[in-house]
């Protein structure tokens, strides 16, 4: 089974073998200057060696709010981080390092970020700051954003992104989103990527999604929503969104590896 960068079990999300009970509910934690929540079932003895993803919810915290509905299916640490600059990303990277050193079982291969509007613009600077601190997000859900179309090829090669934009959002936001798609198509490491396109109405809007797949992994997804303005709720109506997010890892699990069931 794949191991994380910290040498522990990669903490795969699996179907629960038994239902959680109230004592398994997430507990509040505080480390350094940041408060966060633990995963469901974190204190169960059988999970003592299990590492868990960290979901970072950026401006305006929409990711954490929607994650609550799938938290038992995808147990994770959850951090509300209302920051959006490169220095904030560096701080976050060092905070994660120190939290792991303090025995919080965070899986460095599976740190995720969500951000909408200002959080969308801020998602890429946070990722750059994290990289300067020696870490990377495994995946980013970005909704709209007024700036910052370029994640940078060194980071984009490692970090998966699902970019969402409503076509009746502001014209600058739409232009920035389409620029991000163009940049990803032109990254050198995407020359061999397979591009596909789908359409659906799962979110209540007609949505067209372009996917760039590398080595069998959907590393960049770009969704345009006809008739949708500057709102985030519709994109979270897609049940595949969090499934995609939590399937992303910096070190992908080998699909032909023996399956080991992890009890929550």
C-alpha positions as CSV (number, residue, x, y, z in Angstrom):
1,X,0.0,0.0,0.0
2,X,1.2,3.5,-0.7
3,X,2.9,5.3,2.1
4,X,2.9,9.0,2.8
5,X,5.9,11.3,3.0
6,X,5.8,10.9,6.8
7,X,6.3,7.2,6.5
8,X,2.8,6.3,7.7
9,X,-0.3,4.8,6.1
10,X,-1.6,7.0,3.3
11,X,-5.1,7.2,4.9
12,X,-7.2,6.1,2.0
13,X,-10.9,6.9,2.1
14,X,-12.7,3.6,2.2
15,X,-16.3,2.6,2.9
16,X,-17.0,2.5,6.6
17,X,-17.2,-0.9,8.1
18,X,-19.4,0.4,10.9
19,X,-21.3,3.6,11.4
20,X,-19.7,6.4,13.3
21,X,-21.2,7.1,16.7
22,X,-21.4,10.5,18.5
23,X,-18.0,10.0,20.3
24,X,-16.3,9.9,16.8
25,X,-17.4,13.4,16.0
26,X,-14.7,15.9,15.1
27,X,-13.0,17.6,18.0
28,X,-11.7,21.1,18.1
29,X,-7.9,21.6,18.2
30,X,-5.6,24.6,18.5
31,X,-1.9,24.7,17.5
32,X,0.2,27.8,17.4
33,X,-2.1,30.6,16.4
34,X,-4.6,28.5,14.4
35,X,-7.7,26.6,15.5
36,X,-8.9,23.7,13.4
37,X,-11.1,20.6,13.6
38,X,-10.0,17.0,13.6
39,X,-11.4,14.1,11.4
40,X,-14.3,11.8,12.3
41,X,-13.0,8.8,14.2
42,X,-9.6,10.3,14.8
43,X,-9.3,9.0,18.3
44,X,-10.3,5.4,17.6
45,X,-7.5,3.0,18.7
46,X,-7.6,1.2,15.4
47,X,-6.8,4.6,13.6
48,X,-3.8,5.4,15.8
49,X,-1.4,4.9,12.9
50,X,-3.6,6.4,10.2
51,X,-2.7,9.7,8.5
52,X,-5.5,12.1,7.4
53,X,-5.9,14.8,4.7
54,X,-5.9,18.4,5.6
55,X,-8.6,20.5,4.0
56,X,-7.7,24.2,4.0
57,X,-10.8,26.4,3.5
58,X,-9.8,29.8,2.1
59,X,-11.8,33.0,1.6
60,X,-14.8,32.9,2.2
61,X,-14.9,29.6,3.9
62,X,-17.4,28.1,1.5
63,X,-15.3,24.9,1.2
64,X,-15.6,24.1,4.8
65,X,-19.3,24.7,4.9
66,X,-20.0,22.3,2.0
67,X,-17.5,19.8,3.2
68,X,-19.6,19.2,6.3
69,X,-22.0,17.2,4.2
70,X,-19.4,14.6,3.2
71,X,-17.1,14.7,6.3
72,X,-17.9,11.2,7.4
73,X,-17.2,9.8,3.9
74,X,-13.9,11.7,3.7
75,X,-12.6,12.2,7.2
76,X,-10.0,15.0,7.3
77,X,-8.6,17.8,9.4
78,X,-10.3,21.1,8.5
79,X,-8.7,24.5,8.8
80,X,-10.4,27.8,8.0
81,X,-7.6,30.0,6.7
82,X,-8.9,33.4,5.7
83,X,-5.6,34.5,4.1
84,X,-4.6,34.9,0.5
85,X,-0.9,36.0,0.1
86,X,2.3,34.3,-0.6
87,X,3.6,35.1,2.9
88,X,0.4,33.5,4.2
89,X,1.2,30.4,2.2
90,X,4.7,30.3,3.6
91,X,3.3,30.6,7.1
92,X,0.8,27.8,6.4
93,X,3.6,25.5,5.1
94,X,5.7,26.0,8.2
95,X,2.6,25.6,10.4
96,X,1.9,22.2,8.8
97,X,5.5,21.1,9.3
98,X,5.3,22.1,13.0
99,X,1.9,20.5,13.5
100,X,3.1,17.2,12.2
101,X,6.2,17.5,14.5
102,X,3.7,18.0,17.3
103,X,2.1,14.6,16.5
104,X,-0.9,15.7,14.5
105,X,-1.3,13.0,11.9
106,X,-1.6,15.1,8.8
107,X,-0.9,13.4,5.4
108,X,1.5,15.7,3.6
109,X,0.6,14.0,0.3
110,X,-3.0,15.1,0.7
111,X,-3.3,18.7,1.7
112,X,-6.2,20.4,-0.2
113,X,-7.4,24.0,-0.7
114,X,-10.7,25.5,-1.6
115,X,-11.3,29.2,-2.4
116,X,-14.0,31.3,-4.0
117,X,-13.8,34.9,-5.3
118,X,-11.1,36.5,-3.2
119,X,-10.3,33.0,-2.2
120,X,-10.0,32.0,-5.8
121,X,-7.6,34.8,-6.6
122,X,-5.7,33.9,-3.4
123,X,-5.5,30.2,-4.0
124,X,-2.5,30.5,-6.4
125,X,-0.4,32.8,-4.2
126,X,-1.1,30.5,-1.2
127,X,0.2,27.6,-3.3
128,X,3.3,29.5,-4.3
129,X,4.0,30.4,-0.6
130,X,3.5,26.8,0.4
131,X,6.0,25.7,-2.3
132,X,8.5,28.2,-0.9
133,X,8.0,26.4,2.5
134,X,8.7,23.1,0.9
135,X,5.1,21.8,0.6
136,X,2.5,21.5,-2.1
137,X,-1.3,21.2,-2.2
138,X,-2.4,18.0,-3.8
139,X,-5.4,19.7,-5.3
140,X,-7.2,23.1,-5.4
141,X,-10.9,23.8,-6.0
142,X,-10.9,27.4,-7.3
143,X,-14.2,29.2,-7.8
144,X,-13.9,32.4,-9.9
145,X,-11.3,34.9,-8.8
146,X,-10.4,38.4,-10.0
147,X,-6.7,37.8,-10.7
148,X,-3.8,35.3,-10.6
149,X,-4.4,33.0,-13.6
150,X,-1.0,31.5,-13.6
151,X,-0.2,28.9,-10.9
152,X,3.3,28.4,-12.4
153,X,4.4,25.4,-14.2
154,X,6.6,23.9,-11.4
155,X,3.5,23.9,-9.1
156,X,0.9,23.0,-11.7
157,X,2.9,19.9,-12.6
158,X,2.3,18.6,-9.1
159,X,-1.0,20.2,-8.0
160,X,-4.4,19.3,-9.5
161,X,-6.9,22.1,-10.1
162,X,-10.6,22.2,-10.7
163,X,-11.4,25.7,-11.9
164,X,-15.1,26.9,-11.9
165,X,-16.5,30.1,-13.5
166,X,-20.0,31.4,-14.2
167,X,-20.3,32.9,-17.6
168,X,-22.5,35.8,-16.3
169,X,-19.9,36.6,-13.7
170,X,-17.8,39.8,-14.2
171,X,-16.0,39.9,-17.6
172,X,-12.6,40.2,-15.9
173,X,-13.2,37.0,-13.9
174,X,-14.3,35.1,-17.0
175,X,-11.3,36.4,-18.9
176,X,-9.0,35.4,-16.1
177,X,-10.5,31.9,-16.0
178,X,-10.1,31.3,-19.7
179,X,-6.5,32.6,-19.5
180,X,-5.9,30.0,-16.9
181,X,-7.2,27.3,-19.2
182,X,-4.9,28.5,-22.0
183,X,-1.9,28.6,-19.7
184,X,-2.5,25.0,-18.6
185,X,-2.8,23.8,-22.2
186,X,0.6,25.4,-22.9
187,X,2.6,24.1,-20.0
188,X,5.4,21.9,-21.3
189,X,4.4,19.0,-19.1
190,X,0.9,19.0,-20.6
191,X,2.1,18.4,-24.2
192,X,1.2,14.8,-23.9
193,X,-2.0,15.4,-21.8
194,X,-5.3,14.0,-23.2
195,X,-7.9,16.7,-23.5
196,X,-11.6,15.8,-23.2
197,X,-14.8,17.7,-22.9
198,X,-18.2,16.9,-21.3
199,X,-21.5,18.8,-20.7
200,X,-24.1,18.2,-18.0
201,X,-26.7,19.9,-15.8
202,X,-25.9,18.3,-12.5
203,X,-25.4,21.7,-10.8
204,X,-28.7,23.2,-12.0
205,X,-26.8,25.1,-14.8
206,X,-25.6,23.9,-18.2
207,X,-22.0,23.2,-17.5
208,X,-19.1,22.5,-19.9
209,X,-16.0,20.9,-18.5
210,X,-12.6,20.6,-20.1
211,X,-10.3,18.0,-18.6
212,X,-6.5,17.6,-19.1
213,X,-5.5,14.1,-18.1
214,X,-1.9,13.1,-17.6
215,X,-0.7,9.6,-16.8
216,X,-4.3,8.6,-16.2
217,X,-4.9,11.4,-13.7
218,X,-7.3,14.4,-14.3
219,X,-4.9,17.1,-13.3
220,X,-6.6,20.1,-14.6
221,X,-10.4,20.6,-14.9
222,X,-12.1,23.7,-16.1
223,X,-15.8,24.2,-15.8
224,X,-17.9,27.0,-17.4
225,X,-21.5,27.5,-16.2
226,X,-23.9,29.1,-18.6
227,X,-26.2,31.7,-16.9
228,X,-24.4,31.5,-13.6
229,X,-23.1,34.6,-11.9
230,X,-20.8,35.2,-9.0
231,X,-21.9,32.4,-6.7
232,X,-20.3,29.2,-5.3
233,X,-23.1,26.9,-4.2
234,X,-23.9,25.3,-7.5
235,X,-20.4,23.8,-8.1
236,X,-20.7,21.9,-4.8
237,X,-23.9,20.2,-5.9
238,X,-21.8,17.9,-8.1
239,X,-21.2,14.8,-6.0
240,X,-18.0,14.1,-7.9
241,X,-16.4,17.3,-6.7
242,X,-15.2,16.2,-3.3
243,X,-14.6,12.6,-4.6
244,X,-12.2,14.1,-7.1
245,X,-10.5,16.2,-4.5
246,X,-9.9,13.4,-2.0
247,X,-8.7,11.1,-4.7
248,X,-5.8,13.5,-5.5
249,X,-2.4,12.8,-3.9
250,X,1.1,14.1,-4.6
251,X,2.2,10.4,-4.6
252,X,-0.6,8.5,-6.3
253,X,-1.6,5.2,-4.9
254,X,-0.8,2.3,-7.2
255,X,-4.1,0.8,-8.4
256,X,-2.5,-2.6,-8.7
257,X,-1.3,-2.6,-5.1
258,X,-3.0,-5.1,-2.7
259,X,-6.1,-3.5,-1.1
260,X,-5.9,-3.0,2.6
261,X,-9.2,-2.1,4.4
262,X,-8.8,0.7,6.9
263,X,-11.4,0.7,9.7
264,X,-12.6,4.1,10.7
